[in-house]
Amino acid sequence: MQKRHSKSLTKPATSAFSLLDEDKSKLEEVRRRAAVLGSTLNKSETVRLSLSAIDLLTDTELKTLLERLHRLRPGRV
């Protein structure tokens, strides 16, 4: 298993949010792909990895994704 190097991190904050079943499936697919590559990720790491990938997008690419985003009703479902 490949070790991830952690820098001096601030204290993690917990957060609760809602996902569609298809979004949960996508996160599990990222975890599976990472495992095939030798990295085991937990759910939090998978979300943080996804956020890092979003940072790599151009504004045009981000806008395209935002237009495809299905908005969920705030609060717990």
C-alpha positions as CSV (number, residue, x, y, z in Angstrom):
1,M,0.0,0.0,0.0
2,Q,1.3,3.4,-0.9
3,K,1.6,5.8,2.0
4,R,0.4,9.3,1.7
5,H,2.6,12.0,3.1
6,S,0.7,14.4,5.3
7,K,1.9,17.9,5.9
8,S,1.2,19.7,9.2
9,L,-2.6,19.8,9.0
10,T,-5.1,21.9,10.9
11,K,-7.6,20.2,13.0
12,P,-10.2,18.5,10.8
13,A,-13.8,19.8,10.9
14,T,-16.7,17.4,10.6
15,S,-19.4,18.1,8.2
16,A,-22.7,16.4,7.3
17,F,-24.1,16.7,3.8
18,S,-26.5,14.9,1.5
19,L,-25.6,12.9,-1.6
20,L,-27.6,11.3,-4.2
21,D,-27.2,7.5,-4.5
22,E,-25.4,8.0,-7.9
23,D,-23.0,10.4,-6.1
24,K,-22.2,7.8,-3.5
25,S,-21.6,5.3,-6.2
26,K,-19.2,7.7,-7.9
27,L,-17.2,8.2,-4.7
28,E,-17.1,4.4,-4.2
29,E,-15.8,4.1,-7.8
30,V,-13.0,6.6,-7.0
31,R,-12.1,4.5,-3.9
32,R,-12.1,1.3,-6.0
33,R,-9.8,2.9,-8.7
34,A,-7.5,4.2,-6.0
35,A,-7.3,0.7,-4.4
36,V,-6.4,-0.8,-7.8
37,L,-3.6,1.8,-7.9
38,G,-2.4,0.8,-4.4
39,S,-4.0,3.5,-2.3
40,T,-6.7,2.8,0.2
41,L,-8.9,5.8,0.8
42,N,-11.6,6.4,3.3
43,K,-14.7,8.5,2.4
44,S,-13.3,11.7,3.8
45,E,-10.1,11.3,1.8
46,T,-12.1,10.6,-1.3
47,V,-14.1,13.8,-0.9
48,R,-10.9,15.8,-0.2
49,L,-9.2,14.2,-3.3
50,S,-12.2,15.2,-5.3
51,L,-12.0,18.8,-4.1
52,S,-8.3,18.8,-5.1
53,A,-9.3,17.7,-8.5
54,I,-11.9,20.5,-8.8
55,D,-9.1,23.0,-8.0
56,L,-7.4,21.8,-11.2
57,L,-10.3,22.8,-13.4
58,T,-10.4,25.9,-15.5
59,D,-13.3,28.3,-14.9
60,T,-14.8,27.1,-18.2
61,E,-14.7,23.5,-17.1
62,L,-16.1,24.3,-13.6
63,K,-18.9,26.3,-15.2
64,T,-19.8,23.3,-17.4
65,L,-19.9,21.0,-14.3
66,L,-22.0,23.6,-12.4
67,E,-24.5,23.6,-15.2
68,R,-24.9,19.8,-14.9
69,L,-25.2,19.8,-11.1
70,H,-28.5,18.6,-9.7
71,R,-29.4,20.9,-6.8
72,L,-30.7,19.2,-3.6
73,R,-33.0,20.6,-1.1
74,P,-31.1,22.0,1.9
75,G,-31.3,20.0,5.1
76,R,-31.6,16.3,5.8
77,V,-33.7,14.2,3.5
